[in-house]
Amino acid sequence: MMQTNPVDAVMRTLADPTRRALFERVVNATEISVAALTQGSGVTQGAISQHLKSLKKAGLVAERPEGRNVYYRAEPKGLAPLVDWMSHYGVFWRERFANLRTLLKEIDP
């Protein structure tokens, strides 16, 4: 079985627009229940639970069971692989902007 790269798991998980919207709702709440996430979402509770399972597997959310309810909160460290991957390309953009700044100064001194 092939091992999944953490950044691949995060990207694949957040590629789904419904899951991404769900993650944003969790991020904007300190803690939120499955029932609250289902309300007004237009998605069944079963589908919400499946999306949350994917988010949890990718390390993006954590759960806390309390009686019959399960509450979810964002795990900021879950985005670390994506941030690390993006920071690698930040060097590329900083160099490009520096070159652009130099070019603009040469054109209009």
Secondary structure, 3 states (H helix, E strand, C coil): CCCCCHHHHHHHHHHCHHHHHHHHHHHCCCCEEHHHHHCCCCCCHHHHHHHHHHHHHCCCEEEEEECCEEEEEECHHHHHHHHHHHHHHHHHHHHHHHHHHHHHHHHCC
